[in-house]
Amino acid sequence: MNPKFTIKVHFSGLCTILLLLLRRATASADVIRWPHPPPLPVLPLPSFSQLKWQEREIIIFLHFGINTFTGSEWGTGRETPSLFDPRGLNASQWVETARDAGISLVVLTAKHHDGFCLWPSKYTDHSVRSSPWRNGGGDVVEELVQAAVAHGGGKVDVGLYLSPWDRHDMRYGNERLYNEYYLAQLQELLTKYGSVKEIWFDGAKGANAPNMSYHFGEWFQMAKELQRSINIFSDAGPDIRWVGNEHGFAGSTCWSSINRTLLSIGSSTTLGYLNSGDPKGTDWVPAECDVSIRQGWFWHKSQSPKKLSELLEIYYNSVGRNCVLLINVPPNTTGLIPEPDVQRLRQFRSVLDRTFSKNKAENCTVRASSQRGGQGGGFGPENVIDKDHMWTYWSPDEEIDDGSDHWIEMTCRDKGSRFNVVRIQEAIGLGQRIKRHQVYVDGEMVVEGTTVGYKRLHRLPRGTVTAKAVKIVIRDSKDLPLLSSVGLHFDPYWHPIRN
């Protein structure tokens, strides 16, 4: 037989079989359905490092330096380095305190306004090199970095604060010379100590300080050049913005988007804008809420940590309003975080874990007004009760536009669920969208809110309820609302005052 003829016969037979199989496969369906693609994002979007920062939720600030030994908040710059002698300093205790409190980033004041450097900078003698601590051979920054590696379990990172205002250095006031000096110290910190996840810049400056411009643009670019994954904090970002106060409270409306061109570092005229963000903002610059666990930022013997109820109030008004909480925990003159502060942080973490480790919505059936791609399309309401709070989400069907609101409803089994906190999260990897929403419990509206973002926490105004149905209605949004997670939780410390 001719080989070429044999091949043609076999190929022809194979094609016939494939056609029959294809007809049989499509006989029971009208059309071949391909997976529905995700909806288009709504700009601006967060970077990878911004998303990782947002997921930290709580980070620690360590205000430590000459002020710790003088009892001041703002040093004069004329203090002698001989004052600095924390003989029991143990950076491992700092890291373990953070780790045990479930906190994954520790930010140290490498230099505060007094100009004293906690590392042996080669550009000044106003540093630990001139102090009696470790006989002048110590390096607080290095000890913190080493402790994070040794005792952080791979879960605690380091950030640094380098104050732009320096009350000690004689170059301050000479714009060119001081900016060169500052950049040199910035390079030291970002090249000698490994990965730095956050760098803190602020505009704090005394009324009588010399009038001088900081070259923030050059500083920011240098930081990004030396540390590609670093997040830069300042009043105007570029990665993280100040929330506009030191109480730890964000606005009840809080957008991650903002227009950086409208911001000026150190200006008091934009505090409200920083607090609420801008729905029309062109830059993704989420807010960080800074507050101290004590009255002051540096340690003072006469002060005590805030009550647990105060910390919880701060948490709900920072993390619960689409922000990250930066809580200052100052070491004392021994060089240790005081035990009352350590215990308060542990209590704080214990309550948060107890409240949010169990999601009672997981025992509910979930339905929605519509869903993108229909049944099995990958965007169903069941995504809001899975373990992924970022990249799986419910999306309504954009092709259904009858003028009604989008909603998602959870129906609890048996006699219902007992809870007093409702958690809502957006899929912010595709942008922040929700402008206004409401929460209904058994048909009664109990909460009316605006933005959601990464996380919105609503403590029910009337306290604990036992309910069968919880419905979240999106009244207004920039585009299709995308809910990544919904939770029903019980906070044992939430007891609202009733009239």
Stockholm file with secondary structure:
# STOCKHOLM 1.0

chainA/1-499         MNPKFTIKVHFSGLCTILLLLLRRATASADVIRWPHPPPLPVLPLPSFSQLKWQEREIIIFLHFGINTFTGSEWGTGRETPSLFDPRGLNASQWVETARDAGISLVVLTAKHHDGFCLWPSKYTDHSVRSSPWRNGGGDVVEELVQAAVAHGGGKVDVGLYLSPWDRHDMRYGNERLYNEYYLAQLQELLTKYGSVKEIWFDGAKGANAPNMSYHFGEWFQMAKELQRSINIFSDAGPDIRWVGNEHGFAGSTCWSSINRTLLSIGSSTTLGYLNSGDPKGTDWVPAECDVSIRQGWFWHKSQSPKKLSELLEIYYNSVGRNCVLLINVPPNTTGLIPEPDVQRLRQFRSVLDRTFSKNKAENCTVRASSQRGGQGGGFGPENVIDKDHMWTYWSPDEEIDDGSDHWIEMTCRDKGSRFNVVRIQEAIGLGQRIKRHQVYVDGEMVVEGTTVGYKRLHRLPRGTVTAKAVKIVIRDSKDLPLLSSVGLHFDPYWHPIRN
#=GR chainA/1-499 SS CCHHHHHHHHHHHHHHHHHHHHHHHHHTCSSCCCCCCCCCCCSSCCCHHHHHHHHHCEEEEECCSHHHHHTCSSCCSCCCGGGCCCTTCCHHHHHHHHHHTTCCEEEEEEECTTCCBSSCCTTCSSBGGGSSGGGGTCCHHHHHHHHHHHHSTTCCEEEEEECSCCSSCTTTTCHHHHHHHHHHHHHHHHHHSSCCCEEECCCCCCTTSCCCCCCHHHHHHHHHHHCTTCEEEETTCSSEEECSSSSSCCCSSCCSEECGGGCCTTCSTTHHHHHHCCTTCSEECCEEEEEESSSSSSCCTTCCCCCHHHHHHHHHTTTTBTCEEEEECCCCTTSSCCHHHHHHHHHHHHHHHHHHSCCGGGGEEEEESCCTTSTTSSCCGGGGGSSCSSSCCBCCCTTCCSSCCEEEEEEESTTCEEESEEEEEECGGGCCCEEEEEEEETTEEEEEECCCTTCEEEECTTCCEEESEEEEEEEEESSSCCEEEEEEECCTTCCCCCC
#=GC SS_cons         CCHHHHHHHHHHHHHHHHHHHHHHHHHTCSSCCCCCCCCCCCSSCCCHHHHHHHHHCEEEEECCSHHHHHTCSSCCSCCCGGGCCCTTCCHHHHHHHHHHTTCCEEEEEEECTTCCBSSCCTTCSSBGGGSSGGGGTCCHHHHHHHHHHHHSTTCCEEEEEECSCCSSCTTTTCHHHHHHHHHHHHHHHHHHSSCCCEEECCCCCCTTSCCCCCCHHHHHHHHHHHCTTCEEEETTCSSEEECSSSSSCCCSSCCSEECGGGCCTTCSTTHHHHHHCCTTCSEECCEEEEEESSSSSSCCTTCCCCCHHHHHHHHHTTTTBTCEEEEECCCCTTSSCCHHHHHHHHHHHHHHHHHHSCCGGGGEEEEESCCTTSTTSSCCGGGGGSSCSSSCCBCCCTTCCSSCCEEEEEEESTTCEEESEEEEEECGGGCCCEEEEEEEETTEEEEEECCCTTCEEEECTTCCEEESEEEEEEEEESSSCCEEEEEEECCTTCCCCCC
//
